[in-house]
Amino acid sequence: RILITGALGQIGCELANRLRQLYGDDAVLTTDIRQDLTEATLSGPFRLLDVTDGNAFYEAAQEHRADTIIHLAALLSATAETKPMLAWQLNMGGLLNALETARALGCQLFAPSSIAAFGPDTPKNGTPQDTLQRPATMYGINKVAGELLCDYYFHKYGIDTRGLRFPGLISHAAPPGGGTTDYAVDMYVNAVKTGKYTSYIDKGTFLDMMYMPDAIESVIKLMEADASRLKHRNAFNVTAMSVDPEAIAVSIRRRLPNFELDYGIDPLRQAIADGWPDAIDVSAAREEWDFCAEYDLDKMTDDMLSSLFGKQLYGKKGAI
Ligand code: VAH
């Protein structure tokens, strides 16, 4: 029985639906700091939860008889840079409450890290699973501290903590919020809406990205992996592609030849992106739990555009 925090977010809403398909609607309790009428709240139990309230976190998990916690509630990189103190309180306070709840109830815990956990001095290409991590953003500091905290709870208390270093995630079901890699989602949405996009990230800025279906399957595959195979726990590098805005535009133009891309750089988010790797190495995830990504850039583009056009035609709620 699973409790998901941040269930209305970009990852949460799709992961909730997938887990309900696999384990049944009632087995998955979705929670978030706000409520709105989406599938994540309508297709099964939902509860308002502020993850910085440790008692409320424990009560929600205990009343749901949770044996697994998927902790996604967080402030992402760009927002965290504008509100660093709130980011520390939410990202670290929330994670500590998730860990303490998992310890009290004996739950397995998934908590995501990010390529943001690497910094400007980290090798940018073929970034190893184990390497220098001195991130220069509040979000990156939260992610490194989170990786270490989750390892600590595994070694000290035997809590089955597991996590992935997510790259930028691209999806159409729910808009991303406050990230740096959101530009990639915005580009697809605007390609469909207006046929043009002004990118706040510059050409030549290569970042790791992955399509949401691959991210969802990776979470499930890692959580179900044979623990005896795991040499790492809370920070597996995973990615499907290393792209810059130009590469995405070329892929979009295979379907929308007139798509126009220009640039209006956001110094804050460009500086964040410049501190991140270009292309990370995923060999540990492959060796320890058979990670593999199904979607490359063009396959992702085709699915994104057809899904977004479908939403536009039928006016469905979502990223558009
Ligand atoms: C962000 N989408 O941009 C998140 C993610 C690697 C990027 O951590 O902050």
Boltz pocket constraint, residues with backbone or C-beta under 6 A from the ligand:
constraints:
  - pocket:
      binder: B
      contacts: [[A, 76], [A, 77], [A, 78], [A, 113], [A, 114], [A, 115], [A, 116], [A, 139], [A, 166], [A, 167], [A, 168], [A, 169], [A, 176], [A, 178], [A, 179], [A, 180], [A, 181], [A, 182], [A, 208]]
      max_distance: 6.0
